[in-house]
Amino acid sequence: MRSGFILPLVAGLLGLQLAGCGDAGQTGQQQQQAPEVGFVTVKARTVTLDRELPGRTTAHLIAEVRPQVSGVIEKRLFEEGQEVKAGQALYQIDDRTYRANVASAKAELARAQATLKSNTLRAERIQKLLERRSVSQQEYDEAKAALDENRAAVAAARANLQSAQINLDYATIEAPIDGRIGRSNVTAGALVTANQAQALATIRQLDPIYVDLTQSSNELRKLRQAMAAGELQQVSEDEARITLLLEDGSSYEQPGVLQFSEYAVDESTGSVTLRALFPNPDGELLPGMFVRGRLPEGQRENAILVPQKGITRDPTGQASAMVIDDNNTVQKVNVTTERAVGNQWLIASGLNDGDRLVVDGLQRIQPGMPVSPVDTEAKQPAQQPQAPAQAGGA
């Protein structure tokens, strides 16, 4: 009797234990099946949007040195490639002819001045005689006319002397601007002529230096429309500095400022030229270099920027993202990307402030799947809300 009663009781207890173990195993399996994914919290903030534009460097000032008088070059007075100052002598032309012309002009002026002095005294005497009616009016008029002619001759002689002196000064060719001078196209002994087509040398002022950037006219139109619609706000003067990226991708240390924008579109390229001015104290920038200018377009409030690795695209090009809801379940949402900002996407629609965007472990999840979220910014597991089934099991 006792053994028949005890055996069914033991079998029942074993069944309850096995059932309990089965429920615990199923719960543990569900917890193991929730993959760990990393997320970032989407935050809306004010962002200054930049635009990178291609461009080339251009010398601030360029002067081609040409002779203004003819003659033979006696000597070159500079070293090629050196810095020169405005007014510095560069070439010396044989000036013996021009010195002789100056001497001749001085003699001509002296003769005219002597004649003027003699005729001035004669006119004064005739005027006194006319007052006593000792000479006729005609004699006085002739003396006065001769005096005026002598004064004109003195003025002409003085102008001839000035012209001869200018030509003599031009025999010493000077630098018209400060800058760095290039190679010389002539040597001592070369015959040069006034206003010849070939420049003797070229001087370029490189500090500061211009950077001519090109922007699509369509992009410029969209920028103005965004400004007019209030989507973008004008950046402050301190934030309007232009930064420069060199050919190797490195950044140029000195910021620049925008000087002006062309008011005409280039018909061959459909672009508008913007000119910026950069300091170049060390001569790092040389004319003709290809660079990229980072130009601030404006500020956008409540902008959504997310890492690019958190956005995927299907074969049709539709962008989507995986977000984690309050129950730690993955949901797929379609998004619209506006542009790339560094290694982030600027989101036009689809994501909101506070969304938890999955950025790590995307290959292990599907929409509707429970996950174990980890905040990649805090590097700590997020607090998980308990599911009702787990609460009931406890």
FENVEN-V607736 format. One record per pair of residues at least 4 apart in sequence whose ideal C-beta (glycine too) atoms are under 8 Angstrom apart, sorted by the first residue. I is the first residue (numbers start at 0). J is the second residue. D is the distance in Angstrom with one decimal. If there is no record, write none. Layout:
[[I/J/D] [I/J/D]]
This chain:
[[0/4/6.6] [1/5/6.1] [2/6/6.4] [3/7/7.6] [4/8/6.8] [5/9/6.3] [6/10/6.4] [7/11/6.4] [8/12/6.6] [9/13/6.4] [10/14/6.5] [11/15/6.6] [12/16/6.5] [13/17/6.3] [14/18/6.3] [15/19/6.4] [16/20/6.3] [17/21/6.3] [18/22/6.6] [19/23/6.4] [20/24/6.1] [21/25/6.4] [22/26/6.4] [22/392/6.1] [23/27/6.3] [23/392/7.9] [24/28/6.2] [25/29/6.5] [26/30/6.6] [26/388/7.8] [26/389/6.5] [26/392/5.9] [27/31/6.4] [28/32/6.3] [29/33/7.1] [29/369/8.0] [32/369/7.8] [33/327/7.6] [33/368/7.9] [33/369/4.7] [33/370/5.7] [33/371/4.9] [34/360/6.1] [34/363/4.4] [34/364/6.1] [34/368/7.6] [34/370/5.8] [34/371/6.7] [35/360/6.5] [35/370/7.3] [35/371/4.5] [35/372/7.9] [35/373/5.8] [36/323/7.5] [36/329/7.7] [36/357/5.1] [36/359/6.1] [36/360/3.8] [36/361/7.6] [36/363/7.1] [36/364/6.1] [36/370/4.8] [36/371/7.1] [36/372/6.0] [36/373/6.9] [37/357/7.2] [37/358/5.7] [37/359/3.1] [37/360/6.2] [37/372/7.8] [37/373/5.0] [37/374/7.7] [37/375/4.1] [38/323/5.8] [38/355/4.5] [38/356/5.9] [38/357/5.2] [38/358/6.3] [38/359/7.8] [38/372/5.3] [38/373/7.1] [38/374/6.4] [38/375/6.6] [38/381/7.8] [39/305/7.2] [39/306/6.6] [39/309/7.1] [39/355/7.6] [39/356/5.5] [39/358/5.5] [39/374/7.6] [39/375/5.8] [39/376/5.9] [40/353/6.7] [40/354/7.4] [40/355/5.9] [40/356/7.7] [40/374/7.3] [40/376/7.1] [41/303/6.1] [41/305/6.2] [41/350/5.3] [41/351/6.8] [41/352/6.1] [41/353/6.5] [41/354/4.3] [41/355/7.6] [41/356/5.6] [42/352/6.2] [42/353/7.9] [43/301/4.4] [43/302/6.6] [43/303/5.7] [43/351/7.8] [43/352/4.0] [44/301/7.6] [44/302/6.4] [44/304/7.7] [45/298/5.8] [45/299/7.0] [45/300/5.1] [45/301/7.6] [45/302/6.9] [46/298/7.0] [46/299/5.4] [46/302/4.1] [46/304/6.3] [46/340/7.2] [46/345/7.6] [47/234/5.9] [47/238/5.9] [47/295/5.5] [47/297/7.5] [47/298/5.2] [48/231/7.0] [48/295/7.2] [48/296/4.9] [48/297/6.0] [48/298/7.4] [48/299/5.9] [48/302/7.9] [48/338/7.9] [48/340/7.0] [48/345/7.6] [49/293/5.0] [49/294/6.5] [49/295/5.5] [49/296/6.6] [49/340/7.6] [50/214/7.4] [50/218/7.3] [50/222/8.0] [50/293/7.5] [50/294/5.2] [50/295/8.0] [50/296/5.2] [51/244/7.3] [51/291/5.1] [51/292/7.1] [51/293/5.4] [51/294/7.7] [52/212/4.2] [52/213/6.3] [52/214/5.3] [52/273/7.0] [52/291/6.8] [52/292/5.1] [52/294/6.0] [53/212/7.0] [53/213/6.0] [53/289/7.2] [53/290/7.8] [53/291/5.8] [54/210/5.1] [54/211/5.4] [54/212/3.7] [54/213/6.4] [54/275/7.8] [54/289/7.8] [54/290/5.6] [54/291/7.0] [54/292/5.4] [55/210/7.3] [55/211/5.8] [55/287/6.2] [55/288/6.6] [55/289/5.9] [55/290/7.0] [56/208/5.6] [56/209/7.0] [56/210/5.5] [56/211/8.0] [56/284/5.1] [56/285/6.7] [56/286/5.6] [56/287/6.5] [56/288/4.6] [56/290/6.3] [57/208/7.2] [57/209/4.3] [57/210/7.3] [57/211/5.6] [57/286/5.9] [58/178/7.7] [58/203/4.0] [58/204/6.1] [58/205/6.0] [58/208/6.6] [58/209/7.2] [58/286/4.7] [59/204/4.7] [59/205/6.9] [59/206/7.4] [59/207/5.4] [59/208/5.6] [59/209/5.8] [59/276/7.7] [60/176/5.1] [60/178/6.4] [60/202/7.9] [60/203/7.2] [60/204/3.9] [61/201/6.8] [61/202/7.4] [61/203/5.4] [61/204/7.6] [62/174/7.6] [62/175/4.7] [62/176/4.8] [62/178/7.2] [62/201/7.2] [62/202/4.7] [63/198/3.8] [63/200/7.9] [63/201/5.3] [64/89/6.2] [64/90/7.9] [64/172/6.3] [64/174/7.2] [64/175/7.3] [64/180/7.9] [64/198/5.9] [64/199/4.7] [64/200/4.8] [64/201/7.0] [64/202/6.6] [65/194/6.4] [65/195/6.1] [65/197/7.9] [65/198/5.6] [65/199/6.3] [66/70/7.5] [66/90/7.6] [66/92/6.7] [66/169/7.4] [66/172/6.0] [66/191/4.4] [66/192/6.9] [66/193/6.0] [66/194/7.7] [66/195/6.6] [66/199/6.8] [67/169/4.4] [67/172/7.9] [67/193/5.5] [67/194/6.8] [68/92/6.5] [68/97/6.9] [68/166/5.2] [68/169/4.4] [68/170/5.9] [68/193/5.4] [69/190/7.7] [69/191/6.7] [69/192/4.6] [69/193/5.2] [70/92/3.9] [70/93/5.0] [70/94/7.2] [70/96/7.5] [70/97/8.0] [70/170/6.4] [70/190/7.5] [70/191/6.7] [71/92/6.8] [71/93/4.8] [71/188/6.5] [71/189/7.1] [71/190/5.4] [71/191/7.7] [72/90/5.6] [72/91/7.4] [72/92/6.1] [72/93/8.0] [72/185/5.8] [72/186/7.1] [72/187/5.4] [72/188/6.5] [72/189/4.9] [72/190/7.8] [72/191/6.2] [73/91/4.6] [73/92/6.6] [73/93/5.4] [73/187/6.3] [74/90/7.4] [74/91/5.2] [74/187/5.2] [75/89/7.2] [75/90/5.8] [75/183/5.8] [75/185/8.0] [75/186/7.1] [75/187/6.4] [76/87/7.9] [76/88/4.8] [76/89/5.7] [76/90/6.4] [76/91/6.3] [77/81/6.3] [77/83/6.1] [77/87/7.2] [77/89/5.2] [77/180/6.1] [77/183/7.9] [79/180/6.8] [79/181/6.8] [79/182/4.9] [79/183/5.9] [79/200/7.9] [80/179/6.8] [80/180/7.1] [80/181/7.1] [80/182/7.6] [81/179/7.2] [81/180/6.4] [82/177/7.6] [82/178/7.2] [82/179/5.6] [82/180/7.9] [83/87/4.9] [83/89/7.1] [83/174/4.5] [83/177/7.1] [83/178/6.7] [83/179/7.5] [83/180/5.0] [83/202/6.4] [84/174/6.6] [84/177/5.4] [85/173/7.8] [85/174/5.7] [85/175/6.4] [85/176/5.4] [85/177/5.3] [86/173/5.3] [86/174/6.6] [87/173/6.3] [87/174/4.7] [88/171/5.3] [88/172/7.3] [88/173/5.6] [89/172/5.1] [89/173/6.3] [89/174/5.7] [89/180/7.4] [89/199/7.5] [89/200/6.8] [90/171/7.6] [90/172/4.1] [90/185/7.7] [90/199/6.3] [91/170/7.1] [91/171/5.7] [91/172/7.6] [92/169/7.8] [92/170/4.3] [92/171/7.4] [92/172/6.9] [92/191/7.0] [93/170/7.4] [94/98/5.7] [94/167/5.8] [94/170/3.7] [94/171/7.6] [95/99/6.6] [96/100/6.5] [97/101/6.6] [97/163/6.9] [97/166/4.9] [97/167/4.1] [97/169/7.9] [97/170/5.3] [98/102/6.6] [98/167/6.1] [99/103/6.3] [100/104/6.3] [100/163/4.2] [100/166/6.8] [100/167/7.4] [101/105/6.4] [101/160/6.9] [101/163/4.4] [101/164/5.6] [101/167/5.3] [102/106/6.6] [103/107/6.4] [103/163/7.4] [104/108/6.4] [104/156/6.9] [104/159/4.6] [104/160/3.8] [104/162/7.6] [104/163/4.3] [104/164/7.8] [105/109/6.4] [105/160/5.8] [106/110/6.5] [107/111/6.4] [107/156/4.7] [107/159/6.4] [107/160/7.6] [108/112/6.2] [108/153/7.0] [108/156/3.8] [108/157/5.6] [108/159/7.5] [108/160/5.3] [109/113/6.4] [110/114/6.5] [110/156/7.6] [111/115/6.3] [111/149/6.8] [111/152/4.4] [111/153/4.4] [111/155/7.6] [111/156/4.3] [112/116/6.5] [112/153/5.5] [112/156/7.7] [113/117/6.7] [114/118/6.2] [114/149/5.2] [114/152/7.0] [115/119/6.1] [115/146/7.5] [115/149/4.1] [115/150/6.1] [115/152/7.3] [115/153/5.2] [116/120/6.9] [117/121/6.5] [118/122/6.2] [118/142/7.3] [118/145/5.3] [118/146/4.8] [118/149/4.9] [119/123/6.6] [119/146/6.0] [119/149/7.8] [120/124/6.6] [121/125/6.4] [121/142/5.8] [121/145/7.9] [121/146/7.9] [122/126/6.3] [122/139/7.8] [122/142/4.5] [122/143/5.7] [122/145/7.6] [122/146/4.7] [123/127/6.9] [124/128/6.5] [125/129/6.2] [125/134/5.7] [125/138/5.9] [125/139/5.0] [125/142/4.7] [126/130/6.8] [126/139/6.2] [127/131/7.0] [128/133/4.1] [128/134/4.4] [129/133/7.4] [129/134/5.5] [129/135/7.9] [129/136/6.8] [129/138/7.7] [129/139/4.7] [134/138/4.5] [134/139/6.4] [135/139/7.5] [136/140/6.2] [137/141/6.4] [138/142/6.5] [139/143/6.3] [140/144/6.3] [141/145/6.5] [142/146/6.5] [143/147/6.6] [144/148/6.4] [145/149/6.5] [146/150/6.7] [147/151/6.6] [148/152/6.5] [149/153/6.6] [150/154/6.7] [151/155/6.3] [152/156/6.2] [153/157/6.3] [154/158/6.5] [155/159/6.4] [156/160/6.5] [157/161/6.5] [158/162/6.4] [159/163/6.3] [160/164/6.3] [161/165/6.5] [162/166/6.6] [163/167/6.4] [164/168/6.4] [165/169/6.4] [166/170/7.1] [172/199/6.9] [174/178/7.8] [174/180/7.2] [174/202/6.0] [175/202/7.3] [176/202/5.8] [176/204/5.9] [177/204/6.0] [178/202/4.3] [178/203/5.2] [178/204/3.8] [178/205/6.8] [179/202/7.0] [179/203/5.8] [179/204/7.8] [179/205/6.1] [179/282/7.6] [180/200/5.5] [180/201/7.3] [180/202/4.9] [181/200/5.9] [181/201/4.9] [181/202/7.5] [181/203/7.3] [182/200/7.0] [183/199/6.6] [183/200/5.0] [184/197/6.1] [184/198/6.5] [184/199/5.8] [184/200/6.5] [185/189/4.1] [185/191/6.5] [185/199/5.5] [191/195/6.2] [191/199/7.0] [203/286/6.1] [205/279/5.4] [205/282/5.8] [205/284/7.0] [205/285/7.2] [205/286/7.2] [206/278/6.6] [206/279/4.4] [206/280/5.7] [206/282/7.1] [207/276/5.2] [207/277/6.1] [207/278/5.2] [207/279/5.9] [208/276/7.6] [208/277/5.6] [208/279/4.4] [208/284/5.0] [208/286/7.5] [209/258/7.6] [209/274/5.7] [209/275/7.2] [209/276/6.1] [209/277/7.8] [210/241/7.9] [210/243/6.7] [210/255/6.5] [210/274/7.3] [210/275/4.7] [210/276/7.7] [210/277/5.9] [210/284/7.9] [210/290/6.2] [210/292/6.0] [211/272/5.5] [211/273/7.5] [211/274/5.5] [212/272/7.1] [212/273/4.6] [212/274/7.6] [212/275/6.4] [212/292/4.7] [212/294/7.0] [213/265/7.8] [213/268/6.9] [213/270/4.3] [213/271/7.2] [213/272/5.8] [213/273/7.6] [214/218/5.7] [214/219/5.5] [214/270/6.1] [214/271/5.4] [214/273/6.1] [215/219/6.9] [215/269/6.5] [215/270/5.6] [215/271/7.8] [216/220/6.4] [216/264/4.7] [216/269/5.6] [216/270/6.3] [216/271/5.5] [217/221/6.6] [217/269/7.6] [218/222/6.3] [219/223/6.6] [219/271/5.6] [220/224/6.4] [221/225/6.3] [222/226/6.5] [222/231/7.4] [222/296/5.7] [222/297/7.5] [223/227/6.3] [224/228/6.1] [225/230/4.3] [225/231/4.5] [225/297/7.0] [226/230/7.7] [226/231/5.3] [226/233/7.2] [226/297/6.4] [230/299/6.7] [231/296/6.5] [231/297/3.2] [231/298/6.7] [231/299/5.8] [232/297/5.7] [232/298/4.6] [232/299/7.6] [232/300/7.3] [233/297/6.2] [233/298/7.7] [234/238/4.3] [234/239/5.2] [234/295/4.8] [234/296/7.9] [234/297/6.0] [234/298/5.6] [235/239/7.0] [238/295/5.8] [238/298/7.9] [239/256/7.5] [239/257/7.1] [239/295/5.7] [240/254/3.9] [240/255/7.0] [240/256/6.7] [240/295/7.7] [241/254/6.5] [241/255/4.4] [241/256/6.7] [241/257/6.1] [241/275/5.0] [241/277/7.9] [241/292/5.3] [241/293/6.7] [241/294/5.3] [241/295/7.8] [242/250/6.3] [242/251/7.2] [242/254/5.9] [242/255/7.7] [242/292/7.4] [242/293/4.5] [243/250/7.1] [243/251/3.9] [243/253/7.8] [243/255/6.5] [243/277/6.4] [243/290/5.4] [243/291/7.4] [243/292/5.8] [243/293/7.5] [244/248/6.4] [244/249/7.3] [244/250/6.0] [244/251/7.3] [244/290/6.4] [244/291/4.3] [244/292/7.6] [244/293/6.7] [245/249/5.1] [245/250/7.5] [245/251/5.9] [245/288/7.5] [245/290/6.0] [246/288/6.6] [246/289/5.6] [246/290/7.0] [251/277/7.2] [251/283/7.2] [251/284/7.2] [251/290/7.6] [253/277/5.8] [253/278/4.7] [253/279/7.3] [253/280/7.8] [254/277/7.7] [255/275/4.5] [255/276/5.8] [255/277/3.8] [255/278/7.7] [255/292/7.5] [256/275/6.5] [256/276/5.8] [257/273/6.3] [257/274/7.6] [257/275/5.2] [257/294/7.2] [258/274/4.7] [258/275/6.2] [258/276/5.2] [259/273/7.6] [259/274/5.7] [260/271/6.2] [260/272/7.5] [260/273/4.8] [260/274/7.7] [261/271/5.3] [261/272/4.5] [261/273/7.4] [263/271/7.8] [264/269/6.3] [264/270/7.0] [264/271/5.8] [265/269/6.8] [265/270/5.4] [265/271/7.4] [265/272/7.2] [273/292/8.0] [273/294/7.3] [275/292/6.1] [275/294/7.9] [277/284/6.7] [279/283/6.5] [279/284/4.8] [284/288/6.2] [284/290/7.8] [301/352/7.5] [302/345/6.4] [303/345/7.1] [303/346/4.1] [303/350/5.4] [303/351/7.6] [303/352/7.3] [304/340/6.0] [304/343/4.5] [304/344/7.1] [304/345/5.9] [304/346/7.3] [305/309/5.3] [305/310/6.7] [305/320/7.4] [305/343/6.1] [305/344/5.7] [305/346/6.0] [305/350/6.5] [305/356/5.7] [306/310/8.0] [306/342/6.7] [306/343/5.9] [306/344/7.9] [306/356/7.9] [306/358/5.3] [307/339/7.1] [307/342/5.7] [307/343/6.2] [307/344/5.5] [308/358/5.6] [309/320/5.9] [309/321/7.7] [309/356/4.8] [309/357/6.5] [309/358/4.2] [309/361/7.8] [310/318/5.3] [310/319/7.4] [310/320/5.6] [310/334/6.5] [310/336/6.5] [310/344/5.4] [311/318/7.2] [311/319/5.8] [311/320/7.5] [311/361/6.9] [312/316/5.7] [312/317/6.4] [312/318/5.2] [312/319/7.4] [313/317/5.1] [313/319/7.0] [317/333/6.1] [318/333/7.1] [318/334/5.0] [318/335/6.8] [318/336/5.3] [318/344/7.9] [318/349/7.8] [319/331/5.7] [319/332/6.6] [319/333/5.3] [319/334/6.4] [320/331/7.5] [320/332/5.6] [320/334/5.2] [320/349/6.8] [320/350/6.4] [320/356/5.8] [320/357/7.5] [321/329/5.3] [321/330/7.3] [321/331/5.9] [321/332/8.0] [321/356/7.3] [321/357/4.1] [321/361/6.2] [321/364/6.5] [321/366/7.5] [322/329/7.4] [322/330/5.4] [322/332/5.8] [322/350/7.5] [322/354/5.0] [322/355/5.9] [322/356/5.8] [322/357/6.9] [323/327/6.0] [323/328/7.2] [323/329/6.1] [323/330/7.6] [323/355/4.2] [323/357/6.4] [323/370/6.4] [323/372/5.2] [324/328/5.2] [324/329/8.0] [324/330/5.5] [325/384/7.2] [326/369/7.5] [326/384/6.8] [326/386/7.8] [327/369/5.8] [327/370/5.8] [327/371/7.2] [327/372/5.9] [327/383/5.9] [327/384/7.0] [328/367/6.3] [328/368/7.0] [328/369/5.4] [328/370/7.3] [329/357/6.7] [329/364/5.1] [329/365/7.1] [329/366/5.8] [329/367/6.7] [329/368/5.2] [329/369/7.8] [329/370/5.6] [330/366/6.2] [330/367/7.6] [331/366/4.2] [332/349/5.4] [332/350/7.1] [333/349/5.7] [334/346/5.6] [334/347/8.0] [334/348/6.7] [334/349/3.0] [334/350/5.8] [335/346/7.0] [335/347/4.3] [335/348/4.6] [335/349/5.9] [336/344/4.6] [336/345/6.9] [336/346/6.2] [336/347/6.8] [337/344/7.8] [337/345/4.5] [337/346/7.1] [337/347/4.4] [338/344/7.8] [338/345/5.1] [339/343/7.3] [339/344/6.2] [339/345/7.5] [340/344/7.4] [340/345/5.3] [346/350/5.0] [350/354/5.3] [350/356/6.8] [355/372/6.5] [357/361/5.9] [357/364/6.9] [357/370/7.7] [358/375/6.3] [359/373/7.8] [359/375/6.2] [360/364/6.4] [360/370/7.8] [364/368/5.2] [364/370/6.0] [371/380/7.1] [371/383/7.0] [372/380/7.6] [372/381/4.6] [372/383/7.7] [373/378/7.8] [373/379/7.5] [373/380/5.3] [373/381/6.6] [374/378/7.2] [374/379/6.2] [374/380/7.7] [374/381/5.5] [385/389/5.3] [385/390/5.5] [386/390/7.2] [387/391/6.4] [388/392/6.5] [389/393/6.7]]
